Amino acid sequence: MRRWPYTFGVCLSIVVGLTAFIASQHLDVPLRDPDGFLGPAYVRLPVIGLLFFGVGVIPVAIRRGWRDGLKGIGHELREIIRTDWSFKRVGYIATGLITFYVCYVSYRNLKSDLPLFRKGVLFDRDMLRFDHYLFFGHNPAEVLHDLLGTGISAQILATAYVAYLPLIPLTLGAFLVWGKDLSLGAWYATALSLNWVLGVVSYYSLPTLGPAFAQSSMFQDLPVTGVTQLQRSLFRAGAGFKEDPGGASTYGIAGFASLHVSVVFTACLFFERTGQKLVTRILAWVFFALTVLATIYFGWHYLADDVAGVFIGWLSVSIGAWASGNRGRRRRSPERQREIASKADIAEPDPTPEPVS
């Protein structure tokens, strides 16, 4: 079992899942499946997997069999599934999605339980003072408002911040379904799952609301964007949860640490460590920079939240590499990656990773 790249991830999901269940029983609140961009996570993740499967298989079948019409395409489709899609590969993909799903849903429920376990304990005043100290008596958000303005910049940063919601599950689906080296998919799924677990630990360790909720007057002049609408929705849901914890509302406000930052940094670092295409890595780092700016600009987080988010991201990638058998793995050239992929039926972790040149 230790050689299986999902052993740690499955154990992690069982532990955090049981923790969420015990907490719900102790508090007498129901476990909830959080809704998302495409509906509940148990619908969203299989749909993403099937989408990537179709995109990866159907165009190839059409290219190979179009001369013989639908019969030829159907024949090629069956051949691709027979030769490339073993039960082992499908099992790895399903395990990665389920591990991610259980950790994410448990994280959302434990986050929602936060005000019940840590009643009245908040460190926003200390974090605000620390931000003022670092910016020589100024508030970082107000500095960004003056520097970037509150027009088109707000719209760009809001778009980047909200885009995180569908992009991260999509990147997971891409690595799990399209990846030839299945240990890389296990690495990424484990790293993302660790973000949720370490994130909820940080929430309980240092509970905060974030500047937008603790000192909302600084953000009243910002234009209406997807971010401001999301903040209002979270505030209403949080108030509803506090009135009736057993009702339909969930609590979703927590500042330390920033999981937007940690998860996006995880993706960037993972892309670097696995030698993804240069354009992919550049776009990922640009998206990371916009995400960091957005967290401060809209008052989601304090500076320390983002720093802690970077640390959680680094720790998640490092532990995920060890847990999936990729410890010490470094970026390879595209030619070396193709050589490895061509030799492996289902590639296990390379026991002799090449050092960075």
PEHUHU-V472203 format. One record per pair of residues at least 12 apart in sequence whose ideal C-beta (glycine too) atoms are under 6 Angstrom apart, sorted by the first residue. I is the first residue (numbers start at 0). J is the second residue. If there is no record, write none. Layout:
<<I J> <I J>>
This chain:
<<4 182> <4 185> <4 323> <4 324> <5 94> <5 185> <7 322> <8 98> <8 189> <8 192> <11 192> <12 98> <12 101> <12 102> <15 102> <15 105> <15 196> <16 101> <16 105> <19 105> <19 108> <19 109> <22 112> <26 112> <26 115> <28 244> <28 245> <30 108> <31 249> <32 104> <33 107> <36 164> <36 165> <40 100> <44 96> <44 100> <47 168> <47 172> <48 96> <48 172> <48 176> <51 172> <51 173> <51 176> <52 176> <55 177> <56 79> <60 72> <60 75> <60 76> <60 79> <63 75> <87 345> <88 345> <91 181> <92 175> <92 176> <95 175> <95 184> <95 188> <98 188> <98 192> <99 188> <99 191> <99 192> <102 192> <102 195> <103 195> <106 195> <106 199> <109 199> <110 199> <110 253> <111 249> <111 250> <113 202> <114 250> <117 206> <120 206> <121 206> <122 205> <122 207> <123 207> <123 208> <123 213> <126 207> <126 301> <130 301> <130 302> <133 302> <139 295> <140 210> <140 217> <140 295> <140 298> <143 295> <143 296> <149 221> <153 221> <153 222> <153 224> <156 292> <156 293> <156 296> <157 224> <157 225> <157 226> <159 289> <159 293> <160 226> <160 293> <161 225> <163 259> <167 262> <170 266> <174 187> <179 340> <179 346> <180 346> <181 345> <182 323> <182 324> <182 325> <182 348> <183 273> <185 323> <186 319> <186 320> <186 323> <186 325> <187 269> <189 319> <189 322> <189 323> <190 265> <190 315> <190 316> <190 319> <193 315> <193 318> <194 261> <194 262> <194 265> <194 315> <197 311> <198 258> <201 255> <201 256> <202 253> <205 255> <207 254> <207 255> <208 252> <208 254> <209 254> <209 299> <209 300> <210 298> <211 230> <211 298> <212 252> <218 298> <226 297> <233 251> <233 252> <236 248> <237 250> <237 252> <254 300> <254 304> <255 304> <256 304> <256 307> <256 308> <256 311> <257 294> <257 300> <257 304> <257 305> <257 308> <259 290> <259 294> <260 291> <260 305> <260 308> <261 308> <261 311> <261 312> <263 287> <263 290> <264 309> <264 312> <265 312> <265 315> <265 316> <266 283> <267 283> <267 284> <267 287> <268 316> <269 316> <270 283> <274 330> <274 331> <291 305> <324 348> <325 348> <327 352> <328 352> <329 352> <329 354> <329 355> <330 355> <331 353>>
